[in-house]
Amino acid sequence: MKRDPEFMELLATHVERDREILDRLAGTEHREHVGDAAERVRAAHDAALRRLGDS
């Protein structure tokens, strides 16, 4: 599969935005709930980026 640089840039932008949102939420009273979700989202993002990088 050929990598699309435009898509990869867009994906990286969305991943970074999601991480910033989760970091902000982690500083609120919802910290306990957000912590577990943030870890799952980060793991999914990392796995997706690795798979795309390997293709």
Biopython code that builds the backbone (N, CA, C, O; Angstrom):
import numpy as np
from Bio.PDB.StructureBuilder import StructureBuilder

atoms = [
    (1, "MET", "N", (0.843, -1.167, 0.000)),
    (1, "MET", "CA", (0.000, 0.000, 0.000)),
    (1, "MET", "C", (0.898, 1.244, 0.000)),
    (1, "MET", "O", (1.838, 1.341, 0.789)),
    (2, "LYS", "N", (0.602, 2.173, -0.877)),
    (2, "LYS", "CA", (1.365, 3.409, -0.963)),
    (2, "LYS", "C", (0.864, 4.383, 0.098)),
    (2, "LYS", "O", (-0.342, 4.569, 0.266)),
    (3, "ARG", "N", (1.800, 5.000, 0.809)),
    (3, "ARG", "CA", (1.428, 5.967, 1.840)),
    (3, "ARG", "C", (1.093, 7.307, 1.205)),
    (3, "ARG", "O", (1.772, 7.771, 0.289)),
    (4, "ASP", "N", (0.047, 7.904, 1.704)),
    (4, "ASP", "CA", (-0.389, 9.216, 1.243)),
    (4, "ASP", "C", (0.096, 10.251, 2.262)),
    (4, "ASP", "O", (-0.439, 10.318, 3.369)),
    (5, "PRO", "N", (1.102, 11.056, 1.906)),
    (5, "PRO", "CA", (1.654, 12.023, 2.866)),
    (5, "PRO", "C", (0.607, 12.999, 3.401)),
    (5, "PRO", "O", (0.658, 13.387, 4.568)),
    (6, "GLU", "N", (-0.327, 13.388, 2.564)),
    (6, "GLU", "CA", (-1.374, 14.312, 3.001)),
    (6, "GLU", "C", (-2.243, 13.664, 4.084)),
    (6, "GLU", "O", (-2.590, 14.302, 5.079)),
    (7, "PHE", "N", (-2.589, 12.390, 3.877)),
    (7, "PHE", "CA", (-3.384, 11.659, 4.860)),
    (7, "PHE", "C", (-2.599, 11.491, 6.157)),
    (7, "PHE", "O", (-3.147, 11.675, 7.244)),
    (8, "MET", "N", (-1.319, 11.142, 6.046)),
    (8, "MET", "CA", (-0.494, 10.942, 7.239)),
    (8, "MET", "C", (-0.394, 12.235, 8.052)),
    (8, "MET", "O", (-0.442, 12.203, 9.282)),
    (9, "GLU", "N", (-0.256, 13.365, 7.366)),
    (9, "GLU", "CA", (-0.174, 14.645, 8.058)),
    (9, "GLU", "C", (-1.492, 14.947, 8.771)),
    (9, "GLU", "O", (-1.498, 15.399, 9.916)),
    (10, "LEU", "N", (-2.593, 14.695, 8.092)),
    (10, "LEU", "CA", (-3.910, 14.913, 8.690)),
    (10, "LEU", "C", (-4.111, 13.997, 9.897)),
    (10, "LEU", "O", (-4.614, 14.434, 10.932)),
    (11, "LEU", "N", (-3.722, 12.741, 9.768)),
    (11, "LEU", "CA", (-3.846, 11.793, 10.877)),
    (11, "LEU", "C", (-3.017, 12.254, 12.070)),
    (11, "LEU", "O", (-3.498, 12.242, 13.203)),
    (12, "ALA", "N", (-1.789, 12.656, 11.826)),
    (12, "ALA", "CA", (-0.924, 13.122, 12.912)),
    (12, "ALA", "C", (-1.526, 14.346, 13.598)),
    (12, "ALA", "O", (-1.439, 14.477, 14.819)),
    (13, "THR", "N", (-2.131, 15.233, 12.828)),
    (13, "THR", "CA", (-2.778, 16.420, 13.391)),
    (13, "THR", "C", (-3.936, 16.023, 14.299)),
    (13, "THR", "O", (-4.092, 16.576, 15.387)),
    (14, "HIS", "N", (-4.739, 15.073, 13.857)),
    (14, "HIS", "CA", (-5.875, 14.619, 14.668)),
    (14, "HIS", "C", (-5.404, 13.902, 15.931)),
    (14, "HIS", "O", (-5.984, 14.084, 17.002)),
    (15, "VAL", "N", (-4.367, 13.097, 15.811)),
    (15, "VAL", "CA", (-3.830, 12.398, 16.980)),
    (15, "VAL", "C", (-3.353, 13.424, 18.007)),
    (15, "VAL", "O", (-3.667, 13.309, 19.191)),
    (16, "GLU", "N", (-2.606, 14.413, 17.560)),
    (16, "GLU", "CA", (-2.094, 15.434, 18.474)),
    (16, "GLU", "C", (-3.238, 16.209, 19.122)),
    (16, "GLU", "O", (-3.188, 16.488, 20.320)),
    (17, "ARG", "N", (-4.262, 16.558, 18.354)),
    (17, "ARG", "CA", (-5.412, 17.280, 18.901)),
    (17, "ARG", "C", (-6.121, 16.436, 19.961)),
    (17, "ARG", "O", (-6.478, 16.938, 21.027)),
    (18, "ASP", "N", (-6.320, 15.155, 19.659)),
    (18, "ASP", "CA", (-6.975, 14.269, 20.627)),
    (18, "ASP", "C", (-6.171, 14.194, 21.915)),
    (18, "ASP", "O", (-6.737, 14.224, 23.008)),
    (19, "ARG", "N", (-4.867, 14.097, 21.791)),
    (19, "ARG", "CA", (-4.022, 14.006, 22.983)),
    (19, "ARG", "C", (-4.078, 15.291, 23.803)),
    (19, "ARG", "O", (-4.092, 15.240, 25.033)),
    (20, "GLU", "N", (-4.109, 16.436, 23.139)),
    (20, "GLU", "CA", (-4.222, 17.707, 23.859)),
    (20, "GLU", "C", (-5.551, 17.789, 24.604)),
    (20, "GLU", "O", (-5.596, 18.234, 25.751)),
    (21, "ILE", "N", (-6.618, 17.365, 23.962)),
    (21, "ILE", "CA", (-7.942, 17.375, 24.603)),
    (21, "ILE", "C", (-7.934, 16.466, 25.829)),
    (21, "ILE", "O", (-8.419, 16.851, 26.893)),
    (22, "LEU", "N", (-7.392, 15.280, 25.683)),
    (22, "LEU", "CA", (-7.348, 14.343, 26.810)),
    (22, "LEU", "C", (-6.492, 14.886, 27.945)),
    (22, "LEU", "O", (-6.837, 14.718, 29.115)),
    (23, "ASP", "N", (-5.382, 15.535, 27.615)),
    (23, "ASP", "CA", (-4.534, 16.125, 28.653)),
    (23, "ASP", "C", (-5.282, 17.216, 29.417)),
    (23, "ASP", "O", (-5.165, 17.311, 30.638)),
    (24, "ARG", "N", (-6.053, 18.039, 28.699)),
    (24, "ARG", "CA", (-6.840, 19.085, 29.368)),
    (24, "ARG", "C", (-7.907, 18.472, 30.263)),
    (24, "ARG", "O", (-8.098, 18.907, 31.399)),
    (25, "LEU", "N", (-8.600, 17.461, 29.752)),
    (25, "LEU", "CA", (-9.646, 16.811, 30.543)),
    (25, "LEU", "C", (-9.068, 16.130, 31.776)),
    (25, "LEU", "O", (-9.718, 16.074, 32.820)),
    (26, "ALA", "N", (-7.868, 15.621, 31.660)),
    (26, "ALA", "CA", (-7.244, 14.931, 32.788)),
    (26, "ALA", "C", (-7.002, 15.887, 33.953)),
    (26, "ALA", "O", (-6.830, 15.444, 35.089)),
    (27, "GLY", "N", (-6.986, 17.182, 33.687)),
    (27, "GLY", "CA", (-6.790, 18.170, 34.738)),
    (27, "GLY", "C", (-8.088, 18.609, 35.399)),
    (27, "GLY", "O", (-8.072, 19.499, 36.249)),
    (28, "THR", "N", (-9.200, 18.011, 35.031)),
    (28, "THR", "CA", (-10.499, 18.398, 35.587)),
    (28, "THR", "C", (-10.960, 17.384, 36.624)),
    (28, "THR", "O", (-10.246, 16.435, 36.950)),
    (29, "GLU", "N", (-12.171, 17.605, 37.136)),
    (29, "GLU", "CA", (-12.727, 16.674, 38.129)),
    (29, "GLU", "C", (-13.022, 15.303, 37.529)),
    (29, "GLU", "O", (-13.316, 14.358, 38.260)),
    (30, "HIS", "N", (-12.945, 15.191, 36.225)),
    (30, "HIS", "CA", (-13.187, 13.907, 35.560)),
    (30, "HIS", "C", (-11.894, 13.112, 35.362)),
    (30, "HIS", "O", (-11.862, 12.136, 34.613)),
    (31, "ARG", "N", (-10.859, 13.533, 36.027)),
    (31, "ARG", "CA", (-9.524, 12.960, 35.868)),
    (31, "ARG", "C", (-9.517, 11.430, 35.958)),
    (31, "ARG", "O", (-8.857, 10.768, 35.156)),
    (32, "GLU", "N", (-10.242, 10.866, 36.921)),
    (32, "GLU", "CA", (-10.217, 9.407, 37.104)),
    (32, "GLU", "C", (-10.779, 8.686, 35.886)),
    (32, "GLU", "O", (-10.232, 7.673, 35.450)),
    (33, "HIS", "N", (-11.865, 9.207, 35.342)),
    (33, "HIS", "CA", (-12.497, 8.568, 34.186)),
    (33, "HIS", "C", (-11.680, 8.781, 32.919)),
    (33, "HIS", "O", (-11.599, 7.900, 32.063)),
    (34, "VAL", "N", (-11.084, 9.948, 32.813)),
    (34, "VAL", "CA", (-10.343, 10.295, 31.602)),
    (34, "VAL", "C", (-9.027, 9.530, 31.526)),
    (34, "VAL", "O", (-8.579, 9.184, 30.433)),
    (35, "GLY", "N", (-8.413, 9.266, 32.655)),
    (35, "GLY", "CA", (-7.109, 8.602, 32.663)),
    (35, "GLY", "C", (-7.108, 7.283, 31.913)),
    (35, "GLY", "O", (-6.248, 7.052, 31.063)),
    (36, "ASP", "N", (-8.063, 6.419, 32.219)),
    (36, "ASP", "CA", (-8.135, 5.117, 31.550)),
    (36, "ASP", "C", (-8.454, 5.272, 30.073)),
    (36, "ASP", "O", (-7.856, 4.603, 29.230)),
    (37, "ALA", "N", (-9.392, 6.150, 29.760)),
    (37, "ALA", "CA", (-9.756, 6.375, 28.355)),
    (37, "ALA", "C", (-8.573, 6.953, 27.591)),
    (37, "ALA", "O", (-8.326, 6.571, 26.447)),
    (38, "ALA", "N", (-7.850, 7.861, 28.210)),
    (38, "ALA", "CA", (-6.700, 8.481, 27.548)),
    (38, "ALA", "C", (-5.653, 7.434, 27.195)),
    (38, "ALA", "O", (-5.082, 7.464, 26.105)),
    (39, "GLU", "N", (-5.404, 6.522, 28.104)),
    (39, "GLU", "CA", (-4.417, 5.474, 27.825)),
    (39, "GLU", "C", (-4.865, 4.586, 26.670)),
    (39, "GLU", "O", (-4.054, 4.215, 25.821)),
    (40, "ARG", "N", (-6.144, 4.247, 26.633)),
    (40, "ARG", "CA", (-6.650, 3.413, 25.531)),
    (40, "ARG", "C", (-6.556, 4.149, 24.198)),
    (40, "ARG", "O", (-6.177, 3.564, 23.184)),
    (41, "VAL", "N", (-6.904, 5.436, 24.206)),
    (41, "VAL", "CA", (-6.834, 6.226, 22.970)),
    (41, "VAL", "C", (-5.385, 6.353, 22.510)),
    (41, "VAL", "O", (-5.093, 6.185, 21.326)),
    (42, "ARG", "N", (-4.488, 6.644, 23.426)),
    (42, "ARG", "CA", (-3.072, 6.774, 23.055)),
    (42, "ARG", "C", (-2.529, 5.464, 22.500)),
    (42, "ARG", "O", (-1.794, 5.462, 21.512)),
    (43, "ALA", "N", (-2.888, 4.357, 23.127)),
    (43, "ALA", "CA", (-2.426, 3.055, 22.636)),
    (43, "ALA", "C", (-2.972, 2.780, 21.236)),
    (43, "ALA", "O", (-2.252, 2.270, 20.378)),
    (44, "ALA", "N", (-4.231, 3.114, 21.006)),
    (44, "ALA", "CA", (-4.826, 2.913, 19.680)),
    (44, "ALA", "C", (-4.162, 3.809, 18.643)),
    (44, "ALA", "O", (-3.885, 3.371, 17.527)),
    (45, "HIS", "N", (-3.905, 5.066, 19.010)),
    (45, "HIS", "CA", (-3.219, 5.985, 18.096)),
    (45, "HIS", "C", (-1.832, 5.449, 17.750)),
    (45, "HIS", "O", (-1.447, 5.405, 16.582)),
    (46, "ASP", "N", (-1.091, 5.045, 18.775)),
    (46, "ASP", "CA", (0.264, 4.543, 18.543)),
    (46, "ASP", "C", (0.252, 3.316, 17.642)),
    (46, "ASP", "O", (1.079, 3.197, 16.737)),
    (47, "ALA", "N", (-0.682, 2.407, 17.887)),
    (47, "ALA", "CA", (-0.776, 1.195, 17.070)),
    (47, "ALA", "C", (-1.120, 1.540, 15.623)),
    (47, "ALA", "O", (-0.552, 0.967, 14.693)),
    (48, "ALA", "N", (-2.047, 2.474, 15.433)),
    (48, "ALA", "CA", (-2.429, 2.869, 14.068)),
    (48, "ALA", "C", (-1.259, 3.512, 13.343)),
    (48, "ALA", "O", (-1.017, 3.221, 12.172)),
    (49, "LEU", "N", (-0.533, 4.380, 14.027)),
    (49, "LEU", "CA", (0.615, 5.030, 13.401)),
    (49, "LEU", "C", (1.707, 4.019, 13.064)),
    (49, "LEU", "O", (2.346, 4.125, 12.017)),
    (50, "ARG", "N", (1.926, 3.042, 13.941)),
    (50, "ARG", "CA", (2.921, 1.990, 13.656)),
    (50, "ARG", "C", (2.516, 1.189, 12.431)),
    (50, "ARG", "O", (3.337, 0.928, 11.553)),
    (51, "ARG", "N", (1.234, 0.795, 12.373)),
    (51, "ARG", "CA", (0.760, 0.014, 11.219)),
    (51, "ARG", "C", (0.914, 0.803, 9.930)),
    (51, "ARG", "O", (1.341, 0.262, 8.909)),
    (52, "LEU", "N", (0.566, 2.081, 9.978)),
    (52, "LEU", "CA", (0.704, 2.910, 8.778)),
    (52, "LEU", "C", (2.172, 3.092, 8.410)),
    (52, "LEU", "O", (2.525, 3.121, 7.231)),
    (53, "GLY", "N", (3.014, 3.211, 9.412)),
    (53, "GLY", "CA", (4.446, 3.367, 9.156)),
    (53, "GLY", "C", (5.070, 2.119, 8.556)),
    (53, "GLY", "O", (6.033, 2.206, 7.795)),
    (54, "ASP", "N", (4.524, 0.955, 8.896)),
    (54, "ASP", "CA", (5.045, -0.313, 8.381)),
    (54, "ASP", "C", (4.567, -0.609, 6.972)),
    (54, "ASP", "O", (5.148, -1.448, 6.283)),
    (55, "SER", "N", (3.511, 0.072, 6.535)),
    (55, "SER", "CA", (2.957, -0.249, 5.214)),
    (55, "SER", "C", (3.678, 0.485, 4.108)),
    (55, "SER", "O", (3.335, 0.326, 2.936)),
]
sb = StructureBuilder()
sb.init_structure("model")
sb.init_model(0)
sb.init_chain("A")
sb.init_seg("    ")
for serial, (resi, resn, name, xyz) in enumerate(atoms, 1):
    if name == "N":
        sb.init_residue(resn, " ", resi, " ")
    sb.init_atom(name, np.array(xyz, "f"), 0.0, 1.0, " ", f" {name:<3s}", serial, name[0])
structure = sb.get_structure()
